[in-house]
């Protein structure tokens, strides 16, 4: 479920040149990014609830599982690739389509686990996400130096997950989940710092587009953190 579209490690970082965005712009970007992220999560939760309460919809999603996963991966990449070619409204609509599609898959996944496990994983991921986001916003340390490392680690993690899909090794899956949790905690802090330093705005040269792109990344950070924690500590039905 790691459809995280990694940005180029060579993306412009204004802080490198001693330039920081105005506080008003930072506030606008943070409100926009987190606002759209939470809206996407609410949509995902709503779709997941509908799927989990309908056996017919669940069966339909399961029958289209592989095309749905491929579609999620492709759409995440399309949103990032087209962010400068389409209007912010179109990008936002694509983001909500992505969130709804993600809700279909999560609606099936959560049925495997007990309600208590799902709630515990959600609360844990919310706490870890909030802590990492706060760190990324207030730390004076430049996290861009480890950004490229995390992007490469993410690619390796995706490859390992594909391999383990065929191996079906419980031990390997457990290790992947631990690495996944640590990785997405780090990516959350990095993404928030890139918002506050104006890197997203510099990448797309538009506050509206930057808010959508950052919202997508933060959304993926939270969802993947939740799914990895659920795999680690969730009790199956």
N, C-alpha and C positions, 0 to 999 in steps of 0.2 A: 504493500500500500504506500510505497515511498515515491509517489509521483511528484517529487520535489524538483522544480526546474532550477538548477543551480545557476546563478549569474556568473558572468565571467570574473575570475579572480583579478583580472586586470582592469576592472571597471574603475572609473575615475573616483577618487576619494578626495573631496575638497580639503579635508583636515590635513592631508599630506602637505598642502601648500599653505597651511596656517589660516585657511578660510573656513569660517563656520557660518551656517545659515542664521538668519535673524530668528530670535525667539518666537516671534509670531508665526513664522513659516514652520518651525519645528512643531509648535503646538498644532497647527493646521494638519501637518502630515501625521502626527501621532493620533489625533482625533479621527482623521479620515481612515487611516490604516486599521486601527483597533475597532473603529465603528463598523467598517465593512467586514472585518474578520468575524466579529460577534454576530453580525447579521447572517453571514454565511454559516456559522456554526448553528444558529437557531434554525435555519432552513434544513441543514443536514439532520439535526435532531428531530425535526418535524417529519421529514421523509422517513427517517429510520423508524420512528414510532409507527407510522402507517404500515411500513413493510413488516415489522415485527408482530403486528396484530392481524395480519392477513396471510393465511397459508397459501392462497392462490398467487398473491404478489411475490411472496418468498420463493415459491416454486419457479415463477417466471424469471426472477432475478438469478436464481441458481442455474437455470438452463442457459442463461446468457452470461455466465460468470466471466469467462475468458474474454469475450468481446468487450464486456463492460470495463474490465481492468485495462485492456489495451486502449479503449476510448478515454479513460481517465488519464492515462499517461500521455496520450497524444494531445488531449485538450490542454493539459497543464503546460506542455511545451508550446502549443499554438498561442496561448494567452501571452506568454512571455515574448515569443518571437514577433507577435503582431502588435505589441503594446504601443509602438511608435507609428504603426500604420493605420490603426483604426481609432475611432473616437473613444474618449474615456467611458462614455455610456455603453458602447459596444463591449469594451473590455470588462466592464462591470457586469453586464448581462452574461457574458461568457463565464465569469467567475461564479455567478449564481447557478448557472447550468452545471458547472463543475461541482458545486456544493450539493446540488440536488442528486447528481449521479453518485457522489460519495455517500450520500444518505442511503441510497439503495444497497450499497455493499455493506455499510456498517449495520444497517437494519438486519441483514442476514447474520453477520458475525456476532452481534450481541446476543443472538438467540442461543448460541453455543454455551454461553456463560450464565451464571446465576445473576439475578438482579443485584444482589449485594456486591458481587464482584465488579459488575459494570459501574455501580455507583462509587465504589472505592477507587477504581481506576480513574474515573472522571475527576473525583476530588483530588486525587494524588497528582494527576497531570495538571490540573488547574493550579495547584500550589507550586509545583515545580516550574510551570510555565511563567507564573507570576513572579517568582523569585528570579528566574533567569532574565525576564524582561526588565525588571527593576535594576538588576546588575548591569545589563547592557545600556540602560539609560543614564546611570550615574557614574559608572566606572571611568576613570581617567586613562586606563590602559587601552591602547589601540589594539583592537581585536582583529584588525584586517590581516595581521601577520599570520594568524592561524585560520583565517577564512578559507584560503586556498587549500589548506590541509584538510579542513572539514569537508570541503566539496569533493576532494579526491576520496576521502574516507566514505562519503556517501555513495559514490559510484561503486566502490569496493563492496559496500554493504548490499547494494542492489544486486550485484553479481553473486554474492554469497547467498542471498535469498533465492535467486533463481536456481542456483546449484542445489540448495537444500530442498527446493520444491520437488526435485527428483530423488534426492537421497532420503528425505523424510526422517532426518536424524533429530531426535528430541534434544540431545545434548547440543548439537550445532545450533538448533533453533533457539535454545536458551541463551547461548553465547551471543547470537545475533541480536536478540531482544535487549540484552544488557548494553551492548555497543550502541544499539539504536536509541535507547533512552539517553545515554550520555551524549551521543552525537546531536540529538535534537534539542537537548538542553543548551548545548553550545551554540547551535545554529540560531536558537531563539535570541540569546544574548547578542550575537553578532548582527542579526537582522535588525533588532531594535537600535543598536548603536549606529547602523547604517542609515536609519531613519533620522536620528538626532543629529548626525554629522552632515546630513544633506546628500549622502551618496545616491540614494534612490532618485532624488530630484535631479541630480546631475546626470544620472544614467538616462533618464527619459525626458529631461528638460520640461517637465510639467508637473505641477503639484498634484493635479487630479490623477494623472496616470501613475505617478509615484505612489499615491495612496492605494490605488487598486493593486499594483504589483506587490507592494509591501504587505497588503492585506492577504494576498494569495500565499505569500511565503510564511507569514505568521499563522495563517490557517493551517497550512501543511505541517508546520512545526507542532502545533497543538494536536492535530488529529493523529499524526504519527507517534507522538509521545503517548497519547492515550492508548493507541493500539498496541504499542510495545509493552506498556505497563500491564495491559489486559492480558497479553500473552504470558507475561512473567508471573503474575500473581492471581490471575483469574481462576476461579473454580468452575469447572465445566459441569453442565447439567447432567 
